[in-house]
């Protein structure tokens, strides 16, 4: 299979519509491992319908157009596709219940060469159907490992995305270890990403992995969980802090059942850097992470709930 640049750049990805409900918010939180401790009141807010909150990285599964790269007419070897980068910008707090529209477009294609694959850059804007107000903007880079040598590439050079700032070389300000459920990928895929790479051992073997791997966006959500735990839980007694934007580069696969370690550095007021690793294999799996922390737009705190009364 070969990617045709002009054809793919003009490919119309179907607009996705989703009626988000509390059940969806809870299922997403369970998929990234929240709710293991019934006495953890901070986690309970995301997995129990009373005073339910929505994890900021749930933006990645909202109004998702599906695994469109699997279509044979696209020309992509979907079994060799991996997530390379992800960025989320929240324009308002994510709703617990709403009708949403997701409009996805291909921004650019970069051919790395016949033996090196190709990068596909996408952007998805999610809006509320009733008001038309933007909820979040998502930018992602997909690495198509077997699809280098793109047909019809323009001769003009591409504008490369800005390089990620290096993380500090000092000891991290926070280090959070979170266990990954053995069945994490099977739960997480119920939030919309049904790529069989994360469930079918045979598909995983064909892709070069010993067993099904965890969704990169599940790892991404777990990193956000660690950031919230380190910097936003418990909340300030007056103003609740939350993640307003977050982005990172995926650098190695993660397997369900492992432990995810997130190292976090304070960069300046409201901005942090982070990376994730798997200590058992001594490998960095999420790198060059950045996030913006700011007061939540609905920063009215129920102190009794926070203190577990």
Secondary structure by P-SEA (a helix, b strand, c coil): ccccaaaaaaccccbbbbbccaaaaaaaaaaacccccccaaaaaaaccccccccccccccccccccccccccccccccccccccbbbbbbccccccbbbbbbbbbbcccccccccbbbbbbbbbbbbccccccccbbbbbbbbccccccccccccccccccccccccccccccbbbbbbbbcaaaaaaacccccccccccaaaaaaaccccccccaaaaaaaaaaaaaacccccccccbbbbbccccccccccccccbbbbbbbbbcccccccbbbbccccccccccbbbbbbcccccccccccccccc
